[in-house]
Amino acid sequence: MKIAVASEGKQVSPHFGHCEGFTFYEVGEDKIVNKSFTQNPGHRPGFLPEFLKEAGTDVIISGGMGASAQQLFAESNIKVVVGAEGNCDDVVKQYLNDELKSTGSICSDHQHKDACHE
């Protein structure tokens, strides 16, 4: 399984599309076996879900995400977990221990980079 976390440094980004990049975690037998970081290639409608699909992503974790991105991930059978916050490594461990649940919130305010509201 491959998990992508929208990241700002070592923290989960509050907004998927405008994150610094993606920390990828390759998981085997419920353990992290590899970790890498890829710079965000740019925010344009529909691009990042396809980019992450091509990267082999099974799960995307973010603080907030718009409805259209969530729909595109669903169409590609990529699980979306939104409402996450904190250290990326800790959040992935919570996910693997079934302790991280998606809030299902939709980010709709794009006026401010760090502001996401339902």
C-alpha positions as CSV (number, residue, x, y, z in Angstrom):
1,M,0.0,0.0,0.0
2,K,1.2,3.5,-0.8
3,I,0.0,6.5,1.4
4,A,0.5,10.1,0.3
5,V,0.3,12.9,2.9
6,A,-0.1,16.5,1.8
7,S,2.8,18.0,3.7
8,E,4.3,21.3,4.9
9,G,7.7,20.3,6.2
10,K,7.0,17.4,8.6
11,Q,3.4,18.5,9.3
12,V,0.2,17.6,7.5
13,S,-0.8,20.5,5.2
14,P,-4.1,22.2,6.0
15,H,-4.9,22.4,2.3
16,F,-4.3,19.7,-0.2
17,G,-3.9,21.7,-3.4
18,H,-1.5,24.3,-2.0
19,C,0.7,22.0,0.0
20,E,4.5,22.2,-0.2
21,G,4.6,18.6,-1.4
22,F,3.7,15.0,-0.7
23,T,5.4,12.6,1.7
24,F,4.9,9.1,0.4
25,Y,4.9,6.1,2.7
26,E,5.2,2.6,1.3
27,V,3.6,0.2,3.7
28,G,4.1,-3.6,4.0
29,E,2.6,-5.7,6.8
30,D,1.2,-2.6,8.6
31,K,4.8,-1.1,8.8
32,I,6.4,1.8,7.0
33,V,9.0,0.3,4.7
34,N,10.0,3.4,2.7
35,K,9.4,7.1,2.9
36,S,10.1,9.8,0.3
37,F,9.1,13.4,-0.4
38,T,8.0,14.9,-3.8
39,Q,7.6,18.6,-4.3
40,N,4.0,19.7,-5.3
41,P,4.2,19.9,-9.1
42,G,1.5,22.7,-9.2
43,H,-2.1,23.3,-8.4
44,R,-4.5,23.1,-11.4
45,P,-7.9,21.6,-11.5
46,G,-7.9,17.8,-11.7
47,F,-4.1,17.5,-12.0
48,L,-3.0,16.4,-8.5
49,P,-5.5,13.5,-8.2
50,E,-4.1,12.2,-11.6
51,F,-0.5,12.8,-10.5
52,L,-1.0,10.9,-7.3
53,K,-2.9,8.1,-9.1
54,E,0.0,7.7,-11.5
55,A,2.4,7.6,-8.5
56,G,0.6,4.5,-7.3
57,T,-1.2,6.1,-4.3
58,D,-3.8,4.1,-2.5
59,V,-4.6,6.6,0.3
60,I,-4.3,10.4,0.4
61,I,-4.3,12.1,3.8
62,S,-4.7,15.9,4.1
63,G,-6.0,18.6,6.4
64,G,-8.5,19.9,3.9
65,M,-9.5,19.1,0.3
66,G,-12.1,20.4,-2.2
67,A,-15.1,18.4,-3.3
68,S,-13.9,18.0,-6.9
69,A,-10.5,16.5,-5.8
70,Q,-12.3,14.2,-3.4
71,Q,-14.6,13.0,-6.2
72,L,-11.7,12.4,-8.6
73,F,-9.9,10.3,-6.0
74,A,-13.1,8.3,-5.3
75,E,-13.4,7.6,-9.1
76,S,-9.8,6.2,-9.0
77,N,-10.5,4.1,-5.9
78,I,-8.1,6.1,-3.8
79,K,-9.2,6.5,-0.2
80,V,-9.4,10.1,1.0
81,V,-8.8,11.0,4.7
82,V,-9.3,14.7,5.5
83,G,-9.3,16.6,8.7
84,A,-5.8,15.3,9.7
85,E,-3.3,17.4,11.5
86,G,0.0,17.1,13.2
87,N,3.2,15.3,12.3
88,C,3.0,13.3,9.1
89,D,4.8,10.2,10.6
90,D,2.4,10.2,13.5
91,V,-0.7,10.6,11.3
92,V,0.4,7.6,9.1
93,K,0.9,5.5,12.2
94,Q,-2.5,6.5,13.5
95,Y,-4.0,5.5,10.1
96,L,-2.2,2.1,10.2
97,N,-3.5,1.5,13.7
98,D,-7.1,2.4,12.5
99,E,-7.0,5.4,14.9
100,L,-7.4,8.1,12.2
101,K,-10.8,8.8,10.8
102,S,-11.7,11.2,8.0
103,T,-13.9,14.1,9.0
104,G,-15.3,14.2,5.4
105,S,-15.1,18.0,5.5
106,I,-15.0,19.8,2.2
107,C,-12.7,22.8,1.7
108,S,-14.5,25.5,-0.2
109,D,-12.7,28.8,0.7
110,H,-9.8,29.4,-1.6
111,Q,-9.4,33.1,-0.8
112,H,-6.8,32.3,1.9
113,K,-4.2,29.7,1.4
114,D,-4.3,28.3,5.0
115,A,-8.1,28.6,5.5
116,C,-10.4,25.8,4.9
117,H,-14.1,25.9,5.9
118,E,-16.9,23.5,5.3
